[in-house]
Amino acid sequence: MAILKTDLCDLLNIEYPILQAGMGGVAFGPLAAAVSKAGGLGTIAAISPTPERLEEEIKYVRSVTDKPVCVDIGFPPRAPQKPEPVKHEDLPDPIKELQAEVEALGIEVKPVDDQAMGIDDAKRKMEICERYGVEVIACALGTPEWAVQHAHSWGAKTISMVGRASHAKRAIANGTDIVVVQGTEGGGHTGDIGLVTLLSEVLEFATVPVVAAGGLVTGAQIAGVLTQGAQGAWIGTRFINTEESSVGPNYKQSIVEADHDTTIRSLLFDGLYVRQLQNRFTEVWQGREDQLLGYPKQRVAIGPVRFAAAEADLENQQALPAGQGSGLIRDVLPAGQVLERLVRETAEALDASSGRIKYSQ
């Protein structure tokens, strides 16, 4: 195994500066444990699961490895204390159509226990993380000062996901330990600024380690952001296509078959901007974007059909969050092998660049 290390590794007590993203519906105990065991930082996605489910996932990781683990919790400033349900008659036409299509396949669409990232829910999950001594908390969609202070109270480090330089400044002011700058190329919740530009902007003023995210699926890409000044890489979509990720084979095959321009970024997933693969789930909204409800109503309204389609691993009606790097992914491997390959590719790319680029002072 190649040697690849930055100061971030010492800060987080990991071997390699590769962090697996906390992807909703994808990254649970098995994936997080596999990545951490292999020397990276595995992350449990904790936005949608109930606190009870989160506790079970943490227990699983602790039963498999003693390596550090991260838990990704959502803290959007607009999160309601208790999301109001949306009546069926008030659903937008695209959601009604998707529901009818899913039910026509014999799949029950039922209410789901999704908290829409409510603050009370986030606080309960923080308490669980404290109980089990979780080493790292990733703050998605906002970094409130109270969350940073709570994590620091038991010795945990905090990672802040940001899509703008102003967000990074706010997170640093609130005491975060690490900033992950996510370019618009990334899958899931993402901003509209490209990674190369965003990384340069944040590196100008950051007083904490900066990690790059957004469309990174190969070692050559990781080498590029490391030479730009990042101390690590936050990898999402590449880890969807692993044996330990929690999505079904149709989801993974959709990524294998994806072209280089297959993704779109829109509000239809939950009312916040999300990048995902195009399929029936996205096409049903074309020309009817005016019916979008906005966050959090959109998340609450579409939740039952979204979760039902995901559980059944439907190829067409399932939401498929994924980054622009999908077109570079052509296989499904164990997560440990993916990490090893990324480390090897990164080291090879760094070595190759030193011999390929000539300069003088």
C-alpha positions in Angstrom: 0.0 0.0 0.0 1.3 3.4 -0.9 2.1 6.1 1.7 -0.3 9.1 1.5 -0.5 11.4 4.4 -1.2 15.0 5.3 -1.6 16.8 8.7 -5.3 15.9 8.5 -4.4 12.3 9.2 -2.9 13.2 12.5 -5.8 15.5 13.4 -8.3 12.7 12.8 -6.1 9.7 13.8 -6.5 8.1 10.3 -4.0 6.6 7.9 -5.1 8.2 4.7 -6.6 11.6 4.0 -9.7 10.1 2.3 -13.1 10.7 4.0 -16.2 8.8 2.9 -19.2 11.1 2.6 -22.3 10.7 4.7 -24.7 9.9 2.0 -28.4 9.5 3.0 -29.7 6.0 2.3 -26.3 4.9 1.3 -23.8 5.2 4.2 -24.7 3.2 7.2 -22.6 1.0 9.6 -21.2 -1.6 7.1 -19.9 1.1 4.7 -18.5 3.3 7.4 -16.8 0.4 9.2 -15.2 -0.9 6.0 -13.7 2.5 5.1 -12.5 3.2 8.6 -10.9 -0.3 8.8 -9.1 0.3 5.6 -7.5 3.5 6.9 -9.8 6.3 5.8 -12.6 7.9 7.8 -16.0 6.2 7.4 -19.1 8.2 7.9 -22.7 7.2 9.0 -25.4 9.2 7.3 -27.7 10.4 10.1 -30.1 12.9 8.5 -33.1 10.6 7.6 -32.7 7.7 10.1 -34.4 7.8 13.4 -32.2 8.3 16.5 -32.8 4.6 17.3 -31.6 3.5 13.9 -28.5 5.7 14.3 -27.7 4.1 17.6 -27.8 0.7 16.0 -25.5 1.7 13.2 -23.0 3.1 15.7 -23.1 -0.1 17.7 -22.4 -2.0 14.5 -19.3 0.0 13.7 -18.0 -0.3 17.2 -18.5 -4.1 17.0 -16.4 -4.3 13.8 -13.5 -1.8 14.3 -12.0 0.5 16.9 -11.0 3.0 14.3 -12.5 6.5 14.3 -15.9 7.0 12.8 -17.8 10.1 11.7 -21.6 10.8 12.0 -23.1 13.2 9.5 -26.1 15.3 10.9 -28.1 18.0 9.2 -28.4 21.4 10.8 -30.2 23.6 8.2 -31.2 27.0 9.6 -34.7 26.7 8.1 -35.3 23.3 9.7 -38.7 23.2 11.5 -39.1 21.9 15.0 -41.8 19.5 13.9 -42.5 19.2 10.2 -46.2 19.4 9.3 -47.6 16.5 7.1 -48.9 17.3 3.6 -52.3 15.9 2.8 -52.7 13.7 -0.3 -55.0 16.2 -2.0 -52.4 18.9 -1.6 -49.6 16.9 -3.2 -48.2 18.3 -6.5 -49.3 16.4 -9.6 -45.8 14.9 -10.3 -45.8 13.3 -6.8 -49.3 11.9 -7.3 -48.2 10.4 -10.7 -45.1 8.9 -9.2 -47.1 7.4 -6.3 -49.6 5.9 -8.8 -46.8 4.4 -10.8 -45.1 2.9 -7.7 -48.4 1.5 -6.4 -49.2 0.0 -9.8 -46.1 -2.2 -9.3 -47.7 -3.6 -6.1 -45.5 -1.5 -3.8 -47.2 0.1 -0.8 -46.5 3.9 -0.3 -46.8 4.6 3.4 -45.9 7.4 5.8 -42.3 7.5 6.7 -40.5 8.6 9.9 -38.3 11.2 8.3 -37.6 14.2 10.4 -36.9 16.7 7.6 -33.7 17.5 9.6 -35.6 19.0 12.5 -33.4 20.6 15.3 -34.9 18.5 18.1 -34.0 15.4 16.0 -30.4 16.7 15.5 -30.0 17.3 19.2 -31.1 13.8 20.1 -28.6 12.4 17.6 -25.8 14.5 19.1 -26.6 13.0 22.5 -26.3 9.5 21.1 -23.0 10.3 19.5 -21.7 11.7 22.8 -22.9 8.5 24.6 -20.8 6.3 22.2 -17.8 8.7 22.0 -18.1 9.3 18.2 -14.8 10.8 17.2 -16.1 13.1 14.4 -19.3 15.0 13.7 -20.0 16.3 10.2 -22.3 19.3 10.1 -24.3 19.4 6.9 -26.4 22.4 5.7 -25.2 24.6 8.5 -22.8 24.6 11.5 -24.4 26.1 14.6 -22.1 27.1 17.3 -23.9 25.0 19.9 -23.3 21.9 17.8 -19.6 22.6 17.7 -19.4 23.2 21.4 -21.4 20.1 22.2 -19.1 17.9 20.0 -16.0 19.5 21.6 -17.4 18.8 25.1 -16.7 15.1 24.7 -13.5 15.5 22.6 -15.0 15.1 19.1 -13.8 17.0 16.0 -16.3 18.8 13.8 -16.4 18.9 10.0 -18.4 21.6 8.2 -19.8 21.0 4.7 -19.9 24.3 2.8 -20.8 25.3 -0.7 -19.8 29.0 -0.5 -16.8 30.9 0.9 -19.2 32.8 3.1 -20.4 29.6 4.6 -16.8 28.5 5.3 -16.1 31.8 7.1 -19.2 31.4 9.3 -18.3 27.8 10.2 -14.7 28.7 11.1 -16.0 31.6 13.2 -18.3 29.1 15.0 -15.2 27.0 15.9 -15.3 24.1 13.4 -12.1 22.0 13.2 -12.3 21.2 9.4 -14.0 22.7 6.4 -15.1 20.5 3.5 -15.6 22.6 0.4 -18.1 20.9 -1.9 -18.2 22.0 -5.5 -21.4 21.9 -7.6 -20.0 18.7 -9.3 -20.9 16.7 -6.2 -23.9 14.5 -5.7 -26.6 15.1 -3.1 -27.0 18.6 -1.5 -24.7 20.9 -3.3 -24.2 24.6 -4.2 -23.6 26.2 -7.6 -19.8 27.0 -7.4 -17.2 24.7 -9.1 -14.7 23.0 -6.8 -11.5 24.5 -8.2 -12.8 28.0 -7.7 -14.4 27.4 -4.3 -11.3 25.6 -3.0 -9.1 28.5 -4.0 -11.4 31.0 -2.4 -11.6 29.2 0.9 -7.8 28.5 1.0 -7.2 32.2 0.9 -8.5 32.7 4.5 -9.0 29.3 6.1 -7.3 28.9 9.5 -8.3 25.2 9.7 -7.6 22.2 7.4 -9.6 22.3 4.1 -10.9 19.2 2.4 -12.1 19.0 -1.2 -15.4 17.4 -2.3 -17.4 17.3 -5.5 -17.1 14.9 -8.4 -13.9 13.3 -7.1 -13.9 9.6 -8.0 -10.3 8.9 -9.1 -6.9 9.2 -7.6 -5.7 11.6 -10.3 -8.5 14.0 -9.2 -7.5 13.7 -5.5 -3.9 14.4 -6.5 -5.1 17.6 -8.2 -6.9 19.0 -5.2 -4.0 18.0 -2.9 -1.5 20.0 -5.0 -4.0 22.9 -5.0 -3.8 23.0 -1.2 -6.5 20.7 0.1 -5.5 18.4 3.0 -7.8 15.6 2.0 -10.7 14.5 -0.1 -14.4 13.8 0.8 -15.6 11.1 -1.5 -19.2 10.3 -2.1 -20.5 8.7 -5.4 -17.5 6.4 -5.8 -18.4 4.8 -2.4 -22.1 4.3 -3.6 -20.8 1.6 -5.9 -19.4 -0.6 -3.2 -20.6 -3.9 -1.8 -21.2 -2.4 1.6 -23.3 0.6 0.5 -27.0 0.2 1.4 -28.6 0.9 -2.0 -29.7 -1.8 -4.3 -28.1 -3.2 -7.5 -30.3 -1.0 -9.8 -29.0 2.2 -8.2 -25.4 1.0 -8.6 -26.0 -0.2 -12.1 -27.4 3.2 -13.0 -24.1 4.8 -12.0 -22.1 2.3 -14.0 -24.3 3.1 -17.1 -24.2 6.9 -16.5 -22.7 9.1 -19.1 -20.7 12.3 -18.4 -23.8 14.6 -18.6 -26.4 12.4 -17.0 -26.9 14.4 -13.8 -29.1 17.4 -13.0 -29.2 19.7 -10.0 -32.7 20.7 -8.9 -35.0 21.4 -6.0 -37.3 18.4 -6.6 -35.6 16.0 -4.2 -36.5 17.9 -1.0 -36.8 21.6 -1.7 -33.0 22.1 -1.4 -30.6 21.8 -4.4 -29.6 18.2 -5.0 -27.6 16.7 -7.8 -29.0 13.3 -9.1 -29.1 11.1 -12.1 -31.9 11.8 -14.6 -34.7 9.2 -14.7 -38.5 9.1 -14.3 -38.2 10.6 -10.8 -36.8 13.8 -12.4 -38.5 13.7 -15.8 -42.0 13.8 -14.2 -41.3 17.4 -13.1 -40.4 18.8 -16.5 -42.5 21.8 -17.3 -44.2 21.6 -13.9 -41.4 23.1 -11.7 -43.9 25.7 -10.6 -45.5 23.0 -8.4 -42.4 22.5 -6.3 -43.3 23.2 -2.6 -39.9 24.3 -1.3 -38.1 23.0 1.8 -39.3 21.5 4.1 -42.7 20.8 2.5 -41.2 19.3 -0.6 -39.2 16.8 1.5 -42.2 15.9 3.6 -44.5 15.6 0.6 -42.2 13.4 -1.6 -40.9 11.3 1.3 -43.3 8.4 1.2 -43.0 7.7 -2.5 -39.2 8.4 -2.4 -38.6 6.0 0.4 -40.9 3.3 -1.1 -39.2 3.5 -4.5 -35.8 3.3 -2.8 -36.7 0.3 -0.7 -37.9 -1.5 -3.8 -34.8 -0.4 -5.7 -36.9 0.8 -8.6 -34.8 1.7 -11.7 -37.1 4.6 -12.8 -39.1 6.0 -10.0 -36.2 6.0 -7.5 -34.3 9.1 -6.6 -30.6 8.6 -7.5 -28.4 11.3 -6.0 -25.0 11.1 -7.6 -22.2 13.4 -8.7 -20.9 14.4 -12.1 -18.1 11.9 -11.7 -20.6 9.1 -12.2 -19.5 8.7 -15.8 -16.0 7.7 -14.6 -17.3 4.8 -12.4 -17.5 1.4 -14.1 -17.6 -1.2 -11.3 -18.8 -2.2 -7.9 -16.1 -3.3 -5.4 -15.6 -3.8 -1.7 -15.1 -0.4 0.0 -11.7 -1.4 1.3 -10.5 -2.1 -2.3 -11.9 1.2 -3.5 -10.0 3.1 -0.8 -6.8 1.2 -1.6 -7.1 1.9 -5.3 -7.7 5.6 -4.6 -4.7 5.8 -2.4 -2.5 4.0 -5.0 -3.8 6.1 -7.9 -3.3 9.3 -6.0 0.3 8.4 -5.1 1.0 7.4 -8.7 -0.5 10.6 -10.1 1.6 12.7 -7.7 4.8 10.8 -8.7 3.9 11.2 -12.4 3.3 14.9 -12.1 6.7 15.5 -10.5 8.4 14.0 -13.6 6.0 15.4 -16.2 6.0 19.1 -15.3 9.2 21.1 -15.6 9.7 24.5 -14.1 12.5 26.8 -12.9 12.7 29.6 -10.4 
